[in-house]
Structures are given as C-alpha cells and as structure tokens.
Amino acid sequence: MRKEPTPYKERLIFNRYFYTFLPAQLHKHTNQLYLQNMDLPQDFRETLKTLLPDQVNDITGAMGRPPSYSIRINPKKWPIQKPELESVPWCPDAFYLKERPLFTMDPYFHAGAFYPQEASSMFLSHIIKQLKIADSPITALDLCAAPGGKTTLLSDALHSDSVLLANEVIKPRANILAENVVKWGRENVIVTQNDPSKLGGLQHIFDLIVVDAPCSGEGMFRKDPESIAEWSTDNVNLCSARQRRILSDIWPALAPGGHLIYSTCTYNQAENEENIQWLMDQQDAGYVEIIIPKEWQIETFDNYPYPMYRFFPHLIKGEGFSIGIVRKKDGKKDPLKIQSKKTLLYQASATQKAMAEEWIETSSPYFFLHNNTLKVIPEKARSLLDYLYRNYNVVLGGFEIAEKGKKDWYPLHGLAMHCMMKKQAFPNILLNHQEAIEYLSRGNLPNTTQRPQGWSLVSFNNIPLGWVKVLPNRLNNYYPKNWRIKMELKPDSEMTLWHEN
C-alpha cells in the first residue's frame, strides 16, 4: 500500500528503515507515543460516518491499538516446513507474526526467504486466483510497484511463464524495488523507472495492470501517525485527481479483455468508488465482482452499482485498504510493434550459455550480454526488454549471472539469489548466525579452514546469502555495498523467524 504525503522525499528513508528494521520494542513504544496524542480531523471522522455510521468509534479505537504484522514466505526459498503461525486467510503463503521481529538481524530476510508485507494488501493473491489469471502465461504490469510487496506476490501468483514489468517513478524507491526483486529470485521480472504517461505508450501490451495508487493514506494512520497532520479534504481531492491522471495515462497499455486492479490504502470514496466510476464513464470498461467468504469481514457498500472491497482495522487483522477490479471490454487487439531487427540484447555464445546452464536451471531462457554482463530473461520477455532498453529507463533488465573480468567470468549477486541456482556447482561455506550477520555487514570472515581458492557461495541454513572469494589468508566479501547492514546491533536469534540447524 502506498501513500504520498507532502514531505514525501524527506520521510522516504525514515519510513523504510524505521518501520522495517528497528526492534519491535522501540517501534511499538514510539507508535504509542504518537497514538496517545492522536487527534483525528473532524472531516475524516465524517468520512467514516458515510461508510460505517454505527462503527466510527470502533474504527478509531482500532487505530489506537498496536498494529498486526505479517510476512509472506518465498515458497522456492523457505525450508519445506512452513512456520507454525496464524495464516492470512486470503494468501496461502502468508502468516501473522506474534510480535515484530528485528528483520535486520534475520539472514532469511536478506536472502529473500520472506517479505514483510501488510496483510490487507495480500488480498491481491485471492483476486488472481478468483479471476483464474494464473491459468495461462500473460504479460503484466505493476505500475506503482515500490517497495516490492505486490511485485514479489505477483511473481509467485501468476503463471510461471508470465512476464512482469514492475515500475516506480521515484528513483530511490525504484532502486529499493530492484533490490527486493533480486532477493526474491525470479528472472521474469523487469524493473523500470518511468512516468505512467510514458508507459501508456505500450499499447495493448499488458493483459493485467495493477495500480496501487499514491493516496491520502487514511488506512495507514496507525502505522504512520505523522501523516494525520497532512490529511485534509483538499489533499484527498488532490490525490483523487492524481489517481485519475494515472488511470487515464495507463489505460491504453491494457489489452482488450485485460483486467486492471486498482487499490489504495485509504477509505474515502473520492479516491476509490468515484475514481472507478469515472474510469468506467471515460473508457470502455466493465466492473468485475469476485466471491469473498463472509467470515473474512471485508466490507462493500451499495451506494454504487459495483463494490470496492474495503478492509477496516476493527474487523480484520491488517490496515485500511480498498481494492476493485475493472475489465477492458473485448475488441481488436492492436499491440505496439516492439520487435526490431537491431537488438541491444546480444545473444550469449554457446560457451557462455553452457557456463550459465551449469549454474542455474531454468525453462525457456534467453541468455544475453548487456554492458559486459551475462544475463538471463525468459524467451517470451526478450522483445519487450529490448524495446524497453531502447526507449525507457530500465533499472533491472534481466537477471544478472556473471561479469567478464580480465581473465575469466566471475559470479554476480543475482546468481546467488536466483531461486533455481544449482548450489552444488560451487563450494558452499555454511555460516552460523553471528557469521551471517558479519557477512551481511560486509565484515571480515576469517579463513580458518583449508578451502579451495576461488569463488565460494556462503549460506545460512543452506539458503544462499552471496559470494566470497577464498584467498590463502582471508575471505574477500562480495556482498553488495549498498545492501549491507549498517546498524551496530548485537545479533539476537530470539528476534528472528528462523531456527538454526
């Protein structure tokens, strides 16, 4: 879920690191300090009255209680046994946490074995299942994708041969998105940084578009109480106008018969039902309803001829969220011609391809060279990626496998993160928790054991973390500098989700 407060860039880094990484005790204490002084705007209370007039106090009361926390595990990386935690009902691989752990000190987090994601937003998984979108390969777009929760969910929920373009307009957030995509380990995801108006030029390319639009953030007041001071009816109207511009800009890229899933982390109808009504009035679209079990207590409202599905914190374990589905009516599909006689994706040689196939196991791959880097992308994504490289700002195009050195190829971090990497192809150094945190901090690891010199994989509980180069007296740490742990905290296995073997 996304919100776009006024001092957005100034608070971006604070929100990411504070809410994701700090210890549960400090996070909870700070939240309580805010909530004790929560003064909800009267206009916001009036908005709630138009939705659930008899439950306003229940909603605001829930905002004053500690939030729930949830994760979604990576089924291709998490150990065989799923965690013994309460399941999120609408997402089969998601679980509620009993308390907030310190994700920074959890090697599973850095390895992409799980992703901390708000439970309400995982409802996207149920929609994909209900619409049977995963029955066949498609090309999909996650338009406002950072930091990557819905992108990584889609990479699991869609057909395994689908192609997913994840876009984020703001550069720092696009880099975070790319980091999370690499850690999740799927090669069928492309990351770009472009305005929706630019991507709208990809006429009829996408069978599915997900728009988790920047919004006034009413549903996140509990987790981000500072945003309460920024809320106003004027800001709601500003957000609504921005959302309509985004929907209008991207609509041409949706193929006839394709679905657009629209969501916000806000309650008011100006940013939800009214925008869907506006889109249907402007475009050739119809609304789509899905079946939801009553016991999930997801609300809909009958003052519009179609529902948007609303999540309230006093009824479900999660934050405020709204989501709806429209379908572009059937018609002649006239997609943009993206194939070109010239290419920027130079096919790898037979030797390079054979080397890559010794390292990863993948179906229908296209191995190619780009800026001296050996990469892989599904064959189906080849033309689209080439077109994007020639016309758009690509942040992550193809899964990086290796780079050519002065004498030989050396493995890149993407290879270690790939879900289908052949771990037996490299020597594997197993680290305990303390050693894993030292490695993830780009610290020094002693070479106390006689090991063959050269590149070695380092793993925690047999889940790869990255690479080291074994030298006679030391291990050179090749964990990405920009991803390293910077917090000076003592590792505490009691605040993590794994159990050391």
Secondary structure as GFF3:
##gff-version 3
##sequence-region A 1 501
A	DSSP	alpha_helix	8	21	.	.	.	ID=ss1
A	DSSP	alpha_helix	24	36	.	.	.	ID=ss2
A	DSSP	alpha_helix	42	51	.	.	.	ID=ss3
A	DSSP	alpha_helix	56	63	.	.	.	ID=ss4
A	DSSP	beta_strand	70	73	.	.	.	ID=ss5
A	DSSP	beta_strand	94	96	.	.	.	ID=ss6
A	DSSP	three_ten_helix	103	105	.	.	.	ID=ss7
A	DSSP	alpha_helix	107	110	.	.	.	ID=ss8
A	DSSP	beta_strand	114	116	.	.	.	ID=ss9
A	DSSP	three_ten_helix	120	123	.	.	.	ID=ss10
A	DSSP	alpha_helix	124	130	.	.	.	ID=ss11
A	DSSP	three_ten_helix	133	135	.	.	.	ID=ss12
A	DSSP	beta_strand	139	142	.	.	.	ID=ss13
A	DSSP	alpha_helix	149	157	.	.	.	ID=ss14
A	DSSP	beta_strand	163	167	.	.	.	ID=ss15
A	DSSP	alpha_helix	171	184	.	.	.	ID=ss16
A	DSSP	beta_strand	189	192	.	.	.	ID=ss17
A	DSSP	alpha_helix	196	199	.	.	.	ID=ss18
A	DSSP	beta_strand	206	212	.	.	.	ID=ss19
A	DSSP	three_ten_helix	218	220	.	.	.	ID=ss20
A	DSSP	three_ten_helix	225	230	.	.	.	ID=ss21
A	DSSP	alpha_helix	233	250	.	.	.	ID=ss22
A	DSSP	three_ten_helix	251	253	.	.	.	ID=ss23
A	DSSP	beta_strand	254	264	.	.	.	ID=ss24
A	DSSP	alpha_helix	273	282	.	.	.	ID=ss25
A	DSSP	beta_strand	285	288	.	.	.	ID=ss26
A	DSSP	three_ten_helix	294	296	.	.	.	ID=ss27
A	DSSP	beta_strand	309	311	.	.	.	ID=ss28
A	DSSP	beta_strand	321	328	.	.	.	ID=ss29
A	DSSP	beta_strand	346	347	.	.	.	ID=ss30
A	DSSP	alpha_helix	350	359	.	.	.	ID=ss31
A	DSSP	beta_strand	365	370	.	.	.	ID=ss32
A	DSSP	beta_strand	373	378	.	.	.	ID=ss33
A	DSSP	three_ten_helix	379	381	.	.	.	ID=ss34
A	DSSP	alpha_helix	382	391	.	.	.	ID=ss35
A	DSSP	beta_strand	394	396	.	.	.	ID=ss36
A	DSSP	beta_strand	399	404	.	.	.	ID=ss37
A	DSSP	beta_strand	409	411	.	.	.	ID=ss38
A	DSSP	alpha_helix	413	417	.	.	.	ID=ss39
A	DSSP	three_ten_helix	423	425	.	.	.	ID=ss40
A	DSSP	beta_strand	428	431	.	.	.	ID=ss41
A	DSSP	alpha_helix	433	440	.	.	.	ID=ss42
A	DSSP	beta_strand	445	446	.	.	.	ID=ss43
A	DSSP	beta_strand	454	460	.	.	.	ID=ss44
A	DSSP	beta_strand	463	470	.	.	.	ID=ss45
A	DSSP	beta_strand	474	477	.	.	.	ID=ss46
A	DSSP	three_ten_helix	481	483	.	.	.	ID=ss47
A	DSSP	three_ten_helix	493	495	.	.	.	ID=ss48
###
